[in-house]
Every structure is written in structure tokens, then in C-alpha cells.
Amino acid sequence: FIAGDLYEQEYIKKATIEYINNLFKEIPNTKIFITPGNHDPNIKNSFYQQFKWNENVHIFTNKIERIECDGVDIYGYGFNDFQMERPKQDIEIKDKNKINIFITHSSLDGEKEYIKYNPFATSELKKLDFDYVALGHIHKKSYNDYKNQNVVYPGSTVSLGFDELGERGIIEGEISEQKELKLKFIPVKEKTFEEKEIDISLLNAEEDLIEKIREENLEENKFYKIILTGKRNFDFDESKILDILNIQNIIKIRNQTQIKYDIEETAKQISLKGLFAKQILDQTNQANDEEKQKLLEAFEIGMDILNKR
């Protein structure tokens, strides 16, 4: 089951589709079911319509369809545009004596902004009484979050960035004739994205920070974002640190350290520093997180200047 977003409609090349289809040809006795998603919708100029797929591949349209197999019925539908609301057709199991599986691309238990992505509630899917529901759309895996879970996201097979942390892979499932479901997550051996926090509170110089990062046990098969935390005792430039380190699998360094001055205590002083701190503090109370960070950085620079007077 491939529950959508197999490729990006805007960027996909025919050579890539041919490569994928040739892989499908290598497993002719395996039936492959694809429900197009919002990134690869089944539109007129898509390869779902313009390419001749191998005989073992079935591509669902936006109409609910039931495919009868030996002892199993596969129900499914996919996107026919980059956004799609739920079809108005009812989904109803025809033969409850068979194993019944539902596959689609869907935002599950989403907020209002997800209404254009074929939304479902978990409670709705459970009432439909399928033995297994294979979903696409969410890039984070969900298959054993609660007991007897049969509404499943495998997540993306490969990380696309630091918003997709941790191992990636596929779900292998088995349903017995007694409708007992067994699921197993199989990692894909590709590089993953990880975040690693380093507290620099006890460090006093840029050289100490560089040495501290180099001492970290970094795995070769991972891309890292280093997040610096704690109260800093010195100034540094993240991009300069990254260049000096020259460690290929460290992609980003983010400074989330605290400023070295206590703005609230400083604001209580009856002095130029106190007035400056109070003005900055009043602005931070009305700012968003990004603006607040810039204001605190400005406060720190201003305090450095005032301390040198």
C-alpha cells in the first residue's frame, strides 16, 4: 500500500517513474495499491494517467472503489487535485466475513486548516469497522500509539529535513484469517535528521565550544542540528563555528542560549541601564518569539556598550 505523496507532481521526471515502475515489475506476484495524495494528485497531466503502469499496480481515483481479492476486499480512493474534501459517497463494507482494508490519503483528527485534505476523525474510521486502515499524508509514523491500533501512518520513508526527526521506514503487517493483526516497523537504512542539545553554561570561550562539539559522539549515518543552550559567558557567531568545525554531518548550529544579563533585575535599577532594560522589557511583553529574541539580543549589545562607559 502506497497511500499518496509517492512523488512531487511539480518536479517529477518520467525517468524516475520508469525506475519506480521497473521495481514494481520485479515483484509481479505482489499487488500494489496507490491512493494519490495532495502532492501527487491524479490529475489529467499526472503520470498516474499519462503512464502505463505494470499490471500489478492499481491506482485509485477520487471515487470510492472496492477491489475484490482472495479473501480480502481493498477499499480506497485518492486525491484528484492538490486539495480535496471528503467524497459524498458512503463507505460501507459489503462482506464482513472477508478481511476488509481501507487505504486513503488523509489528515486525521486535524484542525480546521486541514479540512481541504480529506479529513477523518479516528472515531469515524473505527465505526467503519475495517480490519486495517492504511493512511498517508502525515510524515510521522503512528502504528503502536495505543492498544489494538489498526489505523496506521507509516510516516515518510526518508527524512526531508529537521522537521522529520528520527528513524524512517515502512510498516509490515499481517492479518490472520481470524482477523488478528500484527504490525512491525522496518527502518530504511538512510541518513536521518537529529537534534543534539549542548549546554554551554560552563564554557568561557569560543575555543571551548568548538572542542566541546568535537567531543560529541556523532553517528555517521545522521545529519545533525546542534542546539546550544544554557547561559552564555561569551559571544560567538554560529556560522563561523560551523565553518571552523568543518564536520560534514553537522548541518546547522542554532543559538538558543540565554543572555548574560538579567533583564528583569536590571529594569528595577534607578539608572540609565534600568531605564533601557525597562523599555526593552515592555516591548518584549508585546512581541512574538522571533521579535522577542531580537529584542533580547539588542538588550545584551546595549548593556555591553553601557558597561564600557
N, C-alpha and C positions, 0 to 999 in steps of 0.2 A: 504494500500500500504506500503510495506517494501522495500525501494529502495537500498538494499545492506548493507553490513557490519553488518548483524544480529549477526554474531559471528566471532571469530578468528579461521581460519582453523587450525593453528598450535596447538592451545590449547583446542579446544572444545572437550567435552566429550559426549558420547552417552546419558548419564543420563540427561544432560542439554537439548539436542534435544528432548528427550522424554517429558521432562517437558514443553517445548515450544509447542510441538505438542498437548499435553493434554489441554493446554489453548485454542488452536485453536478448539479443539473438543467441548469446552464449548459454542462456538458461531457457530453452524453448519449452520445457515442461513446467515452468513456473509462470503462473498467471500474474500479470502486473496491472494494478488498477490505479489510475491517476485522476484526482479531482483538482482541476486547475484552481489557483488561488488569485489573490489580488495583484501579485507581481507577475504572474504568467497566465492571465485570463484567456479563456477560449474564445478569442475574438477572430474576426474574419482573416486578418493577416498573420495570425499566430501559427507557429509550427504545429500546434495541435490540429489545425485544419489544413495547412498547406504542405504537410509532410506525410509520407506513407510510413506509418509505424509498423513494427513487426507484429505478426499475428497474435502473439501472446500479450499484447498491450491493449488495454481498454481505457479509453479516455471519456470521462463523464461530461455531459453538457450541464446546463443550468436547470434541466428538468429532472426531477427525482426518478431514478431508474433502478430496477431490480434485476440483477444478473443471477440466474439460477446455475449453481454448480452442484456437484455431487454431495448432497447432504448439507450444503451451505447456500444461503442466499446473501448476496452482497448488494446493499443499497447504497446509493451515493448520488451526489451532484456537485458541480463546481461553479466557479465564477465565470460569467460571460462578459465581464467588464472589470475595470480596476476598483470599482466599488459595487457592492451588491447586497440588497436586503434579502431577507428570508423569502423563499418561494411561497406562494399562497397554497400550494398543494399540501395535502395532509400526508404525513409519513406514517404508514401503518404496516405492521408485519403481517404477511399473508399466511405463513405457515410456521407456527410456533414450535412445531416438532423438530424443525431443522435448526441448525446453528445460524443465527442471524447477525450480520455485521453491517455497521453503518460507517461510511467514510465521507468526510467533507472537510472544507477549509473554513474555519470559524473562529470568531472571538468569543471566548467562553467567560460568562459571568462578568462581562465588560461594562464600562460606564457608558454614558450617552454618546461619547465621541466614537464608540465602536459600533454604532448602530448600522453603519454602512459596510460592515464586514461580516455579514451573515451571522448575527449574534445568536447565541443559545445560552440558556441557563443550565447548569448541571442538573438541577431538579427536573427540567423538561426532558433532558436526554434520558434520565433514569426512568421516567414514566413511559418512554417509548419501549423499554424492556429489551433492548438489543443485548446480545451476549458480549459484544465488543464494539467500541466506538473509537475509530482512528481519526484524530484531528490534526490539522495543520494550521499554521498562522503564528502561533506563539513559539519563539525560538528557545524557550527554556523547557527542559524535559519535565514531565509530570506523569508518573506511572505507578508510584507507590506512596502517594501522599496520605492515603487513608486506606482502611481495611476494605478488601474486595473491590478495589478501584478497577473499573473497566472502561472508563472514559479517559483516553490517553493522548498526551502530546509527547512525541519523541524528542522535540527540540530540533535545532538545526544540526546538521551533521558536521559542519565545520564552523569554527568561530569566525565572525566577521569583524570583531573589534572588542574593546574593553567593556562594552555593554553586554557582552556574551561571555561571561567568565566560566571557568570550569571545563570539565571534560565534555566532549560531544560524541554523539553516536546514533545508534538506531535501537529500536525495540524489537526483540524477537518474542513472539507469542505462540502459545499452543493451547488449543481448546479441545478437550476430550468430547467423546460422544455424550457424556453425562454433563456437558457444558461447564466443566471445571476449567478455569482459566489460569495459565501460568505465564508470567511475563519476566523477561530478563533484558537488562540494558547491556548493549555491546558497544564499548567505546571504539571510535575510529582513531586510528593511530596517526593523528595530525597534530601540529602545534596548537596549543591552547593559549588563551589570554588569561593572565593572572595579575592581581594587585598585591603588592607587598608593602606593609607599613613599617617605617623606621622612625623611632623616637630619637630626636637629636638633642634632647634637653641637656645631656651631659657632655655634648661636644662644644668645642670652643673655637674651631677654625674650619675653613673650607677643606683643608688637607685632611682633618679628622673625618669629615663627612665622606670624602672620596674613599678613604681607607675603610670606613665602616661599610659602605655599599659593596666594595670589593670583597669584603669578608663574608657577605651573604651567600648562602648556598642556593645558587640559581640553577635550575634544571635546563638542559639544552633544548628540550622539546617544548619550551614555553616562552611566550613573549610577555614581558613584564612592564607594568606601570609601577614605579616606585613612588609611594606617597610618604612625604616627610611630615612628621607630626611632632608635638611637644612644644616647649618654649625655646625659641632660638636665641642664641647668645652672640650671633654674628650674622652679617649679611652675605647673601650668595645669589648667584644667577643660575637658575635651573638649567638653561640651555648650555651654559659654559661647563657646568658639572657633567652634563651628558656627553659633551664633546671630549672632555678630558678622560672620562671613563672608557669611552670607545668600546663598550660591551654590546655586541650585535643584538642580543635578545632583550636589552633594555630599550624600550621604545619611547617611554615618556617618564619624566620626573615631575611630580606635582608638589608644590609647596602649600601644605595645609597647617603650617606651624602657627603658633600664637605669637603676637607681637611681644617685644621685651618690656613694654611699659604697661602698667595697669591704668587703663583709661578712666575707669570709674573712680579710683582713688585720686588720680591726678586732677579730675574735674572738681574735687572738693577743695582744692587749694585756692587761696585768695592770691592769685598771681597771674602773670601773662600765660604761663603754662596751664593753669587751671581754666582760664577763660577759653584758651584754644581747645583744650580737651572737652570742655562742656559743649562748645559749638559743634565739634565733630560728633560727640555722643548724641546730641539732639538730632543730627542728620542721619546717623546710623539707625536710630529707632524708627525712621520712616522709609528706610531703604530696603531693597531686596538683597538677597545673599551676595550677588555679584558686586553690587554697588557698595554694600557694607564692607566687603573685603578691600576694595579700593580705598574707601574712606579710612579704614584702619591702617592701611599701608601709608596713606598720606599723613596720618597722625604720627606714625613712627618716624617718618622722614622729618616732619616738623619738630618733633621732640629732640631728634639728633641735632638739628640746627640750633634750637634754643639752648641745649646743654653745652654747646660750644661757645656761646656768647660770653 
